[in-house]
Amino acid sequence: MNPDSCSLDAVAVCPMHFGPITLAEALDRFQRGAIPGVCDTGRYLCPFFTWGQGPTLVCLPGLADDSKSFVLPLAHLSQHFRCVAYDWPTGLGDGAHVAGYKHGDFVQDLFALLDHVGARQAFLLGFSFGSTVALAALHAQPERLPRALLLGGFARRRLAPAEVLLASLGRYWKGPLDRLPFRNWVLHANQAIGFEQREPAVWDYFVKRTGSLPMAAFARRALVMHHVDLRPLLPTIDQPLLLVCGDADPLVNKQCESELLTGLPRVLRIELPRCGHEAIYTHPESLADAVADFLQGGWRILSS
């Protein structure tokens, strides 16, 4: 299929229209419905949860996110899917040797988790850094992963020289991210777009979820990301993919999107309005709509 022919004109849409949800409602549903677990991947003890019934949907978090970062959209999606979300290794109490972690290790951990939860096949929702793990997994075992969504995704995301220096130094920082000087000011300056349409508690939840991660683990993940270039694999990934993009994403630029759109054989793109990089917090209803529509076959990539 010619990638240039993949557009919304080639899609039949069956919208779900999930209604608005508050953070308190989502957390209440999570407490009542989610089942926690731990998977020994052979590299670390991986905390995860399952939530809901139906086809398995595995959520792969971003650099600074964890499984509970997906609570808002999964409060909807758990009505239609068995949602699985998990944490990356941190080296704090999970047995992981994060200093030696390679990108391929993250991919193998995903398959270990799929085996652990008994998922012969699964859909993937890869967010930011998680999109690179999803892409590599789609290439490695296509028979197990029939469809996927990439949210704020990319095949290559280089750090700026100053970011490389900061990440290199950050490997030795002993505290969590929320102890970084001026962190809240920097977050608000770069990530606040879209949060104005949510209740203030959602911003606080975002700051909390992304602040508890050890700085050393975050820095090492960032350096792994810096060295990853999956562009050569893209033409071999033949599963249908949906790119979900924010119209004002400050972290993933149009070049990253273009590399995916031109490299992947079967790909569609939608854009969320007034949306930055954190759609899992700012646009959970629209995101859940897109995920459910695409995975339940409402959106169809044509072969001509």
QUIRA-V871639 format. One record per residue. N is the residue number from 1. RES is the residue in one small letter. PSI is psi in whole degrees, 0 to 359 (NA if undefined). OMEGA is omega in radians with two decimals (999 if undefined). Layout:
((N | RES | PSI | OMEGA) (N | RES | PSI | OMEGA))
This chain:
((1 | m | 138 | 3.09) (2 | n | 119 | -3.12) (3 | p | 330 | -3.10) (4 | d | 341 | -3.11) (5 | s | 354 | -3.12) (6 | c | 105 | 3.11) (7 | s | 172 | 3.12) (8 | l | 342 | 3.07) (9 | d | 340 | -3.12) (10 | a | 24 | -3.03) (11 | v | 136 | 2.98) (12 | a | 123 | -3.01) (13 | v | 130 | 3.05) (14 | c | 82 | -2.97) (15 | p | 143 | 3.11) (16 | m | 323 | 3.12) (17 | h | 61 | 3.02) (18 | f | 140 | -3.12) (19 | g | 166 | 3.13) (20 | p | 149 | 3.13) (21 | i | 142 | 3.07) (22 | t | 162 | 3.10) (23 | l | 319 | -3.14) (24 | a | 319 | 3.10) (25 | e | 317 | -3.14) (26 | a | 317 | 3.14) (27 | l | 325 | 3.09) (28 | d | 316 | 3.08) (29 | r | 320 | 3.13) (30 | f | 313 | -3.11) (31 | q | 326 | -3.11) (32 | r | 334 | -2.99) (33 | g | 335 | -3.05) (34 | a | 144 | 3.14) (35 | i | 115 | -3.12) (36 | p | 158 | 3.09) (37 | g | 173 | 3.08) (38 | v | 131 | 3.12) (39 | c | 126 | 3.03) (40 | d | 104 | -3.09) (41 | t | 353 | -3.01) (42 | g | 345 | 3.08) (43 | r | 331 | 3.08) (44 | y | 164 | 3.03) (45 | l | 106 | -2.95) (46 | c | 112 | 3.05) (47 | p | 138 | 3.12) (48 | f | 171 | 2.95) (49 | f | 155 | 2.95) (50 | t | 148 | -3.04) (51 | w | 115 | 3.08) (52 | g | 180 | -3.13) (53 | q | 151 | 3.12) (54 | g | 197 | 3.08) (55 | p | 146 | -3.07) (56 | t | 130 | 3.05) (57 | l | 117 | -3.12) (58 | v | 129 | -3.12) (59 | c | 125 | -3.12) (60 | l | 119 | -3.00) (61 | p | 171 | 3.06) (62 | g | 185 | -3.04) (63 | l | 315 | -3.03) (64 | a | 9 | -3.05) (65 | d | 169 | 3.02) (66 | d | 186 | -3.05) (67 | s | 322 | -3.07) (68 | k | 354 | 3.03) (69 | s | 339 | -3.07) (70 | f | 9 | -2.99) (71 | v | 316 | -3.06) (72 | l | 304 | 3.12) (73 | p | 326 | -3.10) (74 | l | 340 | 3.03) (75 | a | 331 | 3.04) (76 | h | 310 | -3.00) (77 | l | 335 | 3.11) (78 | s | 348 | 3.06) (79 | q | 345 | -3.06) (80 | h | 343 | -3.06) (81 | f | 156 | 2.88) (82 | r | 101 | -3.06) (83 | c | 134 | 3.09) (84 | v | 125 | 3.06) (85 | a | 147 | -3.03) (86 | y | 169 | -3.12) (87 | d | 144 | 2.98) (88 | w | 161 | 3.07) (89 | p | 145 | 3.13) (90 | t | 339 | -3.06) (91 | g | 1 | 3.12) (92 | l | 96 | 3.08) (93 | g | 3 | -3.13) (94 | d | 2 | 3.09) (95 | g | 5 | -3.08) (96 | a | 141 | 2.99) (97 | h | 81 | -2.99) (98 | v | 339 | -3.13) (99 | a | 331 | -3.12) (100 | g | 9 | -3.07) (101 | y | 133 | 3.06) (102 | k | 165 | -3.11) (103 | h | 320 | 3.13) (104 | g | 334 | 3.09) (105 | d | 321 | 3.08) (106 | f | 322 | -3.14) (107 | v | 315 | 3.14) (108 | q | 326 | 3.07) (109 | d | 321 | 3.11) (110 | l | 313 | -3.13) (111 | f | 326 | 3.06) (112 | a | 321 | 3.11) (113 | l | 317 | 3.10) (114 | l | 316 | 3.10) (115 | d | 318 | -3.08) (116 | h | 320 | -3.11) (117 | v | 4 | 3.07) (118 | g | 33 | -3.12) (119 | a | 102 | 3.08) (120 | r | 323 | 3.05) (121 | q | 156 | 3.13) (122 | a | 152 | 2.93) (123 | f | 156 | 3.14) (124 | l | 142 | 2.93) (125 | l | 102 | -3.11) (126 | g | 121 | -3.12) (127 | f | 122 | 3.04) (128 | s | 241 | 3.10) (129 | f | 325 | 3.10) (130 | g | 336 | 3.11) (131 | s | 329 | 3.12) (132 | t | 322 | 3.08) (133 | v | 319 | 3.10) (134 | a | 315 | -3.14) (135 | l | 315 | 3.14) (136 | a | 323 | 3.11) (137 | a | 320 | 3.09) (138 | l | 323 | 3.10) (139 | h | 321 | -3.01) (140 | a | 317 | -3.08) (141 | q | 71 | -3.06) (142 | p | 332 | -3.10) (143 | e | 340 | -3.12) (144 | r | 345 | -2.97) (145 | l | 87 | -2.99) (146 | p | 334 | -3.13) (147 | r | 157 | 3.12) (148 | a | 157 | 3.02) (149 | l | 140 | 3.09) (150 | l | 118 | -3.11) (151 | l | 118 | -3.04) (152 | g | 42 | -2.96) (153 | g | 167 | 3.14) (154 | f | 157 | 3.03) (155 | a | 339 | 3.13) (156 | r | 132 | 3.13) (157 | r | 91 | -3.13) (158 | r | 145 | 3.01) (159 | l | 150 | 3.01) (160 | a | 157 | -3.13) (161 | p | 319 | 3.12) (162 | a | 324 | 3.12) (163 | e | 322 | 3.08) (164 | v | 317 | 3.12) (165 | l | 314 | -3.14) (166 | l | 319 | 3.12) (167 | a | 321 | 3.12) (168 | s | 319 | 3.09) (169 | l | 325 | -3.09) (170 | g | 341 | 3.10) (171 | r | 340 | -3.08) (172 | y | 5 | 3.09) (173 | w | 131 | -3.03) (174 | k | 340 | -3.02) (175 | g | 179 | 3.07) (176 | p | 171 | -3.10) (177 | l | 329 | -3.07) (178 | d | 355 | 3.07) (179 | r | 359 | 3.12) (180 | l | 136 | 3.10) (181 | p | 138 | 3.06) (182 | f | 16 | -3.08) (183 | r | 311 | -3.08) (184 | n | 323 | 3.11) (185 | w | 316 | 3.14) (186 | v | 316 | 3.11) (187 | l | 314 | -3.10) (188 | h | 322 | -3.13) (189 | a | 329 | -3.02) (190 | n | 337 | -2.97) (191 | q | 3 | -3.00) (192 | a | 340 | -3.06) (193 | i | 133 | -3.13) (194 | g | 332 | -3.12) (195 | f | 340 | -3.12) (196 | e | 341 | 3.13) (197 | q | 358 | 3.10) (198 | r | 164 | 3.04) (199 | e | 150 | -3.11) (200 | p | 332 | -3.12) (201 | a | 332 | -3.13) (202 | v | 318 | 3.07) (203 | w | 316 | 3.13) (204 | d | 322 | 3.13) (205 | y | 318 | 3.07) (206 | f | 312 | 3.14) (207 | v | 318 | -3.14) (208 | k | 313 | -3.07) (209 | r | 318 | -3.10) (210 | t | 353 | -3.11) (211 | g | 344 | -3.07) (212 | s | 347 | -3.10) (213 | l | 136 | 3.04) (214 | p | 133 | -3.13) (215 | m | 322 | -3.11) (216 | a | 318 | 3.13) (217 | a | 317 | 3.11) (218 | f | 315 | -3.10) (219 | a | 319 | -3.13) (220 | r | 322 | 3.06) (221 | r | 318 | -3.13) (222 | a | 321 | 3.12) (223 | l | 325 | 3.02) (224 | v | 313 | 3.12) (225 | m | 318 | -3.09) (226 | h | 327 | -3.06) (227 | h | 357 | -3.10) (228 | v | 134 | 3.02) (229 | d | 101 | -3.07) (230 | l | 7 | -3.10) (231 | r | 322 | 3.11) (232 | p | 337 | -3.13) (233 | l | 339 | -2.95) (234 | l | 316 | -3.12) (235 | p | 343 | -3.13) (236 | t | 353 | -3.12) (237 | i | 103 | -2.97) (238 | d | 357 | 3.12) (239 | q | 151 | 3.03) (240 | p | 133 | 3.12) (241 | l | 147 | 3.04) (242 | l | 126 | 3.02) (243 | l | 125 | 3.08) (244 | v | 116 | -2.99) (245 | c | 144 | 2.99) (246 | g | 142 | -3.10) (247 | d | 349 | -3.13) (248 | a | 40 | -3.11) (249 | d | 118 | -3.11) (250 | p | 352 | -3.04) (251 | l | 330 | -3.12) (252 | v | 112 | -3.02) (253 | n | 178 | -3.10) (254 | k | 332 | 3.09) (255 | q | 319 | 3.09) (256 | c | 316 | 3.11) (257 | e | 317 | -3.11) (258 | s | 321 | 3.13) (259 | e | 324 | 3.09) (260 | l | 317 | -3.09) (261 | l | 325 | -3.14) (262 | t | 338 | -3.08) (263 | g | 329 | -3.09) (264 | l | 135 | -3.10) (265 | p | 327 | -3.03) (266 | r | 89 | -3.01) (267 | v | 142 | 3.03) (268 | l | 160 | -3.13) (269 | r | 136 | 2.93) (270 | i | 155 | -3.11) (271 | e | 128 | 3.10) (272 | l | 128 | -3.09) (273 | p | 149 | 3.12) (274 | r | 50 | -3.02) (275 | c | 130 | 3.04) (276 | g | 227 | -3.08) (277 | h | 346 | -2.94) (278 | e | 54 | -3.11) (279 | a | 335 | 3.12) (280 | i | 338 | 3.09) (281 | y | 319 | -2.98) (282 | t | 332 | -3.07) (283 | h | 50 | -3.05) (284 | p | 326 | -3.14) (285 | e | 313 | 3.12) (286 | s | 321 | 3.11) (287 | l | 315 | 3.12) (288 | a | 320 | 3.07) (289 | d | 310 | -3.08) (290 | a | 317 | -3.13) (291 | v | 309 | -3.09) (292 | a | 316 | 3.14) (293 | d | 311 | -3.05) (294 | f | 316 | -3.06) (295 | l | 335 | 3.11) (296 | q | 9 | 3.01) (297 | g | 7 | 3.12) (298 | g | 337 | 3.12) (299 | w | 128 | -3.00) (300 | r | 121 | 3.06) (301 | i | 120 | -3.11) (302 | l | 154 | -3.11) (303 | s | 8 | 3.14) (304 | s | NA | 999))
